[in-house]
Amino acid sequence: MKVVVLCSGGMDSVTALYWARQAHDVVATASFDYGSKHNHRELPFAAEHAAKFGLRHEVITLDFVNRLFASDLLQGGGTVPDGHYEAANMKQTVVPFRNAIMLSIACGFAESVGAEGLVIAAHGGDHAIYPDCREDFMQAMGDAMRLGTYAGLQLLRPFIALDKARIAAAGAKLGVDFARTWSCYKGGVIHCGTCGTCVERREAFALAGVPDPTTYTSTAPLPPQPAPHP
């Protein structure tokens, strides 16, 4: 199947790109510059991996998101919180309806370049905090994409039932150089080691038994997983 891969430059989406190259015919990759604090750190890695395989890489600018939306992930928002990635305060980093907006645009792009599928790296670890990463949302969005395109475009979500540790293990087997990926929401010179995405990254490598090539500002003990919350 001809597919477009959504690739932010993070470890999940880069692994999804490597997976897609084995399972499908990748015709292009797409990234979004929407004003997040870490866009400038992750997008070069997305471009790097696309170039490695000679793939078209489109960076789609959504400058209205930073102007109009409320989220601490955005440049115009507050401080990115530290802590476990499933903690309630991580809701501060949710960008409202982000995946719906990005998938809608990427769907139109994918059909325009002759693709039959669109690959997104949403995974099980996202489910606690991000409503637009959960499978019921993905099913509904997939139905909309299939019904709303002449191509009957399919939304492929190979990691939807996996946690990040299993993605790390899969990426290692696929030959992903995780040193050439970015996770930290704070977007500094190096990974902070304490924000939710850094904690998730550190935990994933440890649980997977995969060497972590990342330099962190802090390698303090990881916070415990919080009790479930609504």
Number of C-alpha atoms within 10 A of each C-alpha: 14 17 27 32 28 25 31 27 26 22 27 25 23 27 28 25 30 20 17 21 15 10 12 14 15 23 19 23 25 22 23 20 18 21 19 24 21 19 21 13 24 23 20 16 21 28 21 16 22 23 12 8 12 11 15 14 21 17 16 14 12 14 13 10 20 20 14 9 15 17 21 22 25 25 17 17 17 13 15 21 20 20 23 22 25 23 20 16 15 22 17 17 22 17 20 15 13 15 19 15 13 17 21 14 13 22 25 15 17 25 20 10 13 14 23 21 25 29 25 24 24 27 21 16 20 18 17 18 21 20 16 20 24 19 18 11 14 22 13 11 19 22 15 17 23 18 13 13 14 10 16 17 24 22 23 19 19 16 21 19 14 14 17 23 21 17 23 26 18 18 22 16 10 14 10 20 14 19 12 18 25 28 26 27 26 28 19 13 10 15 21 22 26 26 21 26 23 27 23 24 24 21 18 20 19 14 13 17 12 14 12 16 12 18 12 16 13 11 13 10 9 15 15 10 11 12 8 9 9 5
